[in-house]
Amino acid sequence: MPVRRRSEPVTLKFVEERVETPRAYLLVMETGEEVWMPKSQIQVDWDRGTVTLPRWLAEEKQLLGGSEPPEESPPPKHRLQ
C-alpha cells in the first residue's frame, strides 16, 4: 500500500455551493453534508463540480470515506453569482 502524504491533494465531488464569503465557500458534498472550505486551501472546478484540497484538510473535515469522483461528473446544480 502506498504511503500517503498529508499534503497530497485529493479531489472530491460536490453538488452545490450554498454560500460564498471573501475567505470561504460553503459547499454541499455528494453525501449531503455542508462543509466550509477555505478559498486559500482549495481549487474548485465549477464545470465538473469538484474541489481539490490537501489530504490533511479532507481528513480534518472527515470527507475521506470512499472513492474519487467519476471521470464524467455532471456540473453542480447551483453556482452563486
WOUR-V428783 format. One record per backbone hydrogen bond with DSSP energy under -0.5 kcal/mol. NH is the residue of the N-H (numbers start at 1). CO is the residue of the C=O. Records with the same first field share a line. If there is no record, write none. Layout:
NH = CO ; CO
This chain:
8 = 5
10 = 53
12 = 51
14 = 49
15 = 28
16 = 28
17 = 78
18 = 16 ; 26
19 = 26
21 = 24
25 = 37
26 = 19
27 = 25 ; 35
28 = 16
29 = 27 ; 33
30 = 13
32 = 29
35 = 27
37 = 25
39 = 23
40 = 23
41 = 38
42 = 38 ; 39
43 = 52
45 = 50
46 = 44
49 = 45
50 = 45
51 = 12
52 = 43
53 = 10
54 = 41
55 = 8
56 = 6
57 = 54
58 = 54
59 = 55
60 = 56
61 = 57
62 = 59
63 = 58
64 = 58
65 = 63
69 = 11
73 = 71
76 = 46
77 = 15
78 = 15
